[in-house]
Amino acid sequence: MHYTNSPYISLNRVSHLFANGQETVCALNNITLEITRGEFVAIVGPSGSGKSTLMNIIGCLDTPSAGERIIAGTPTQQLSAEALSTFRGSHIGFVFQRYHLLPYLNALENVCIPASYTGMATSERSLRAAQLLNELNLGDRLAFRPNQLSGGQQQRVSIARALMNGADIILADEPTGALDSTTGQDVMALLHTLNQAGHTIIVVTHDPEIAAQAHRVITLHDGHIISDIPASDNPCPSAPLPPTTMACKPPHFWRSLADTVQTAWRALTGHKVRALLSMLGIIIGIASVIASVAIGEGAHQRIMADISQLDHQAIEIRPGLGWATSNRDFDNALSRADLEALKSLPFIERLSPVVSTSATASRFTHYTDATITGVSHDFLHNQTFIEGQPFYAHQVTTSEAIAVIESRLADALFTNGINPTGQIIHISGVPFRISGVVRNVESRFGGNTSLRIWIPWTAFMQRLTGDTPFQSIQVSVTAGLPLEQARATLENHLEQAHGQRDFFTVTNDSLEEMVKNVSRSMTLLTTAISAISLLVGGVGVMNIMLVSVTERIHEIGLRLSVGARPSDIKRQFLIEAMVICLLGGIAGIASAMLLGVLFSLLTTQFTLVFTFTPVILACAFSALVGLGFGYFPARNAARMNPVTALAHQ
């Protein structure tokens, strides 16, 4: 006895064509069929007769090329792809010959898949899935993965999945084809039980013994129905009220997002090696960007710290018209006359010419290369003396052979704890007496220079090199006087004395600004180079995700068949790409921090300085990389035809 006289499934003059190379094949030809609610129908026929195509049409997995399909009173041709997926998830459950269970999910999680695309709460779906598995005698196998279950157990999990959303139509494609006879009888008994509970059962089979258990047998041949007869031995029995289908409307956005994130996470943890390979490019890119910024910031802070220790009332006068000038005509621009001219300026507090050369310093059998710098007594005012004292103005005036050395040079020439003060060393064979030892001098921007010796500039010219032009003149102006005002006055004074502009001046403030600009440029350059590696990592993510889509075509088909909408599939793969990139970003940040620790162990010249902003930007950018480079694979996945995807091996 049927539940109602009106058909629950109605196909009216339905045809289905598909392309096979250059040919068009007619899989179904002008099929008209009605199935009432609560029937147990078997569809039989030889291979290629159209059985599976008819099942796909009834199951809303495929679209008729012509004709009308009405299921549960709904003309399905009028539904969009999204609405058709929701409709399929509400009314239709599939039992496949090969079970189609996801290998990285356990039995309970496999059964929950259809409900993840509905508004059902997580706790409710887990409770319902466990109840279904208990009813199918799998209560002790909830946490087992498919490879831990027998074929019959896997098929029962597949049946539970078909029932998860309360589907009133069960489509079984060769449900016993992969089972032994005893297990196959058990599965058929389950289908009979479901039919007696009010479910409409449609079985596609080659096995006449299976077909004989149905209430009605439909035979296909070459896309035509050649017979449609009731099975006399199995009349449709009376049954209770039909099952109530569960509401399968799309869940709210936040629940849907949470479910999609959870699904994406399980998919990633189920393919750990692939996920790690996907992350690798992002890890390298993010670590490179953050480390580059940290190196630039560390170098910048070190340089600024060095500059802050310099005399900010100092002006350096150099020959030429700027740092880029290489005209040899300017080599003699600064002379002794300029010293006398500058001494007349009332705001000048200290004044020293600077000339230097490289020479060999020796004491007995100890020799070393050193930088010899000729200066006035004012030049040494800010040096820290460890032993002795500086030379004085009268010693400069008399060109006395006296020297101040740094402690590294003292260590090189003097052993056994000898105090260098008052001792004689030879510079290029010329004897000089040491008046003092200063603490090691570093270059302005970090890093030790060569060993240094300072002598009176007059002695430098008289005893070592002869009369040579000054390489620069160091001036320190009175505190409280605006530096730029003093600079302008000094430049005007020298320009009038020279009759032309053949020099330029540098202050520590202008040097600081120049260094800042160079530091910013270098940081930008290294960051840009590192960003390229991040983009390359993004391309790698896209490639791996495309491979992932190809490898998981079957999974995509399964999810579409149980009610996933194309937008759900797209969102899942997008979120997978974003999760990969975010995790890669976090790992990249950790790698950069570890690099900073290792860097601090290898050198003390400067440390990597990590700031908050680049870390936040790196995380945001890695997510955008995932969104941008994951879109194309996600779109490809969402556009797949469920029938084609399910048939993919």
PyMOL commands that set and color helices and strands:
alter all, ss='L'
color gray80, all
select helices_A, chain A and resi 51-58+76-78+81-91+107-112+114-117+122-135+139-141+146-148+151-163+181-196+208-211+253-269+272-308+328-330+336-343+377-380+393-397+407-413+457-465+483-498+508-551+553-561+566-602+612-638+642-647
alter helices_A, ss='H'
color red, helices_A
select strands_A, chain A and resi 9-20+23-35+40-44+66-71+74-75+92-95+169-173+200-204+216-221+224-230+314-319+348-363+366-375+385-388+402-406+424-427+430-438+452-456+472-477+503-507
alter strands_A, ss='S'
color yellow, strands_A
deselect
rebuild
show_as cartoon
